[in-house]
Amino acid sequence: MVKQIRKRDGRVEPFDKLKIISAIYRAYREGEAYVPEPSGRIAEAIERNAGEILDVEQVQDLVEQGLIHERLAGVAKRYIIYRAERSRIRRERSSLSRRVAEVLDGSGVRNSNANVDEHSFGGRKFEAANALHRELALEKYLSPGSPKRTGSTGSTSTT
């Protein structure tokens, strides 16, 4: 019987089947009307699992399998999409956080701008903002499938 769950950061917490029911409810909320019985059956089946400690990823895999077993393909699909989006956001935040912390700490100072002293805190703050802007531009505006921006460049020519 599952007694604990290992979080992504390594912490171990008591297993709480209400969190599973809540996650399934959120997947329902996006589509068809919520039916509580399958959620309870899935949560109880996971709780009866042989291991005493499960990783959060294992629990999520079991929820997906349970939704498919309960013939809730639409809910399973929304759950899988939500899970993938959360993973993408975690990856994004992780790499961006590391880069901003590196800049603010002053490690890897490049002095790439003659007008800004990256050794000063103000300069490091400016470089951290640049790292954030670069990540946002790459992810939101320059990645495949992002909305294309059109319009004038603001320059005018006279002939």
PEFEN-V908644 format. One record per pair of residues at least 4 apart in sequence whose ideal C-beta (glycine too) atoms are under 6 Angstrom apart, sorted by the first residue. I is the first residue (numbers start at 1). GAP is how many residues later the second one is. If there is no record, write none. Layout:
# PEFEN-V908644
{{I | GAP} {I | GAP}}
This chain:
# PEFEN-V908644
{{2 | 13} {2 | 45} {2 | 47} {2 | 52} {3 | 12} {3 | 49} {4 | 8} {4 | 11} {4 | 49} {5 | 8} {5 | 10} {5 | 49} {6 | 6} {6 | 47} {6 | 49} {7 | 4} {7 | 49} {8 | 48} {17 | 26} {17 | 30} {20 | 23} {21 | 18} {21 | 22} {24 | 15} {25 | 9} {27 | 48} {27 | 51} {27 | 52} {28 | 6} {28 | 47} {30 | 48} {31 | 43} {31 | 47} {38 | 32} {42 | 24} {46 | 16} {54 | 4} {54 | 5} {60 | 23} {64 | 12} {67 | 5} {67 | 8} {67 | 9} {68 | 8} {72 | 4} {93 | 4} {96 | 39} {99 | 32} {100 | 28} {100 | 31} {102 | 5} {102 | 6} {103 | 21} {103 | 24} {103 | 25} {103 | 28} {104 | 20} {104 | 24} {106 | 18} {109 | 9} {109 | 10} {111 | 7} {116 | 7} {116 | 10} {117 | 6} {118 | 5} {118 | 9} {136 | 4} {137 | 4} {137 | 5} {138 | 4} {139 | 4} {140 | 6} {141 | 5}}
